[in-house]
């Protein structure tokens, strides 16, 4: 079997099963584990999968910059933004992450809502500024242009002094085994710090993030309060997450 054929087979199997186990594939295909691992390594370098110990998981397509992510599932993100905004109650202190879905949350908050919104995203802060009764607390630091969020020591110091009711966290991957992940090491650390500052963390995830993984762990699924998904979320991924103990809520669905 040619290298290109092996790689196509691996990608097809990954799409079908949601994971690849190098040892099992080696026995099934009659190839050495070294050959399988080399193929997986090359496919990972091409951004087509995420290598993990013993094999691979689907790579999240949501690791691009803000301009790229804005083009992914915009209608789903509006639905998630509306659902996220509905979770914010009057008088609460809520941490709102950066990213395209967080922007939709900001756009869908009611004009009469009186609450405190904490964010480290200049873009989100500007979107929040039009809401007259919101107090907007901006966490400063060095601007990470890829995601248009602030990072650095000043942010960690501020996060350590926060006691928020809710954190609406953005991720690039939600996987039953790999947990909540993102594509940048520093960004993962910032999200962890904000997560630890909140009584509850909720993730709003469009379909392409479910069953996918990125290189850097934010937190295990067990630490997640709720996961909000869209009605069109892949049922196999949702069922795997529920089996892992995750509370899954479908945006726009009552009850």
Secondary structure, DSSP 4 states (H G I P E B T S, - for coil): --HHHHHHHHHHHHHHHSEEEHHHHHHHHT--HHHHHHHHHHHHHTTS-EEETTEEEEEPGGGS-HHHHTTS-HHHHHHHHHHHHHHPPTT-EEEE--SHHHHHHHHHS-TT---EEEES-HHHHHHHTT-TT-EEEE--SEEETTTTEEESHHHHHHHHT--EEEEEE--SEEETTTEEEES-HHHHHHHHHHHHTEEEEEEE--GGGBTEE-SEEEE-GGG-SEEEE-TTS-HHHHHHHHHTT--EEETT---
